[in-house]
C-alpha cells in the first residue's frame, strides 16, 4: 500500500520541530526561580511498557534540562483509580506545585483537578483528556486521528485484497473509563465509514485488559465465523488478544488486525504477519512537551497549544501509521534522542528473525 504525504502522515521528527515555537525554552533567569520546585508525573498503568520505557524518561530528561534542581515525583497507579487518587494526594502533601496526570478514570479525575487547582496547583492532563474539568493544559498525540488512521488503513487493505463487502469487521475499543479511548473509538467509526464493510459487533474493553478482549473476540468467532474480514482494535494489547483468539480457534490465516502504540509485541506480530498495522507515537515527545508546559505554567506563563479540546488549551502531536511496508524506516531506522525507536536487536529475536529478514531488517 502506498501512503501519500498528508498532514496526518508527516514524520514525527518534523512535527516535533514544528511544535517547538509553542514551547519556547525558559530563559536561565526564569529557570533559576524554579529552584527546588516539585513536579509530579502520574501515569495510569503498568500493563503497557511505554510509561517506564518512554514517557517517564522523556519527561525527566526535559525537566533536568529546564530545571536541574527541580524534583520529579513519579507514580504509577497500575490501573487502579483509587490508588491514583491516593498518589495524587500524596504528591500534593510532598509539595508538588504542578501535576502531570494520565488518568486511570477520566471522569473520576475531574475532582482531583478541581481540588488541586483550589490550592493553586497546576494540572496538566496527559495522553488521556479530562472532559468534565478544565485542566491547565492537555498534551497528547491526536487520538481521534489515530482511530481514523488504523481503521481506514484496514479498509483500504481489505479493498486492495478484493475482500467482498458481504463480510464485516469486528471493532475492539479501549476502556469505557478512558476519554482518550472514546476519541480513538470516534476516529475508528470515521475510518470504517470510508469503506463498504459492515461492523458486525463492537466491544468496549474494561480497563484495556487483553484477556477481556480475547474472550470477547473468541465469542464473535463462534458467532460470525468466516464473515469476519478483519478486526480494528484500539491498541496493540487488544489487537494481540484478537490475534490470539483467532489462533486458538484454529483460524488460518488470521484476518487483518489493527493496533496502536507500536509496542514490541505489536511490532513483532506485524513482522510475523499476524497483525496488519500499528501506530508509532514515541511518547518521549509528549513527555518532553509536558515538562515544558509544567515549567512555563510555574513561571506564570500561558503556553499556547495548537487546538482546544474539552475547553482546555491543548497540544496534539500527529502520529505515524506503521505496516510491514514501512516498519523498518519508521521504527528501526528512525531515531528519537539519538536512539532507534526500537532496535532490530530487540525486535528480531527467536521466531521473528525470519520475518525480519523478509522485511530487510538485520540486527
Secondary structure, 3 states (H helix, E strand, C coil): CCCCCCHHHCCHHHHHHHHHHHHCCCCHHHHHCCCCCEEEEEECCCCCCHHHHHHHHHHHHHHHHHCCCCEEEEEECCCCHHHHHHHHHHHHHCCEEEEEECCCCCCCHHHHHHHHHCCCCEEEEECCCCCCCCCCEEEEECHHHHHHHHHHHHHHHHHHCCCCCCCEEEEEECCCCCHHHHHHHHHHHHHHCCCCCEEEEEEECHHHCHHHHHHHHHHHHHHHHHHEEEEEECCHHHHHHHHHHHHHCCCCCCCEECCCCCCHHHHHHHHHCCCCEEEECCCHHHHHHHHHHHHHHHCCCCCCCCEEECCEEEEEECCEEEECCCHHHHHHCCEECCEECCCHHHHCCHHHHHHHHHCCCCC
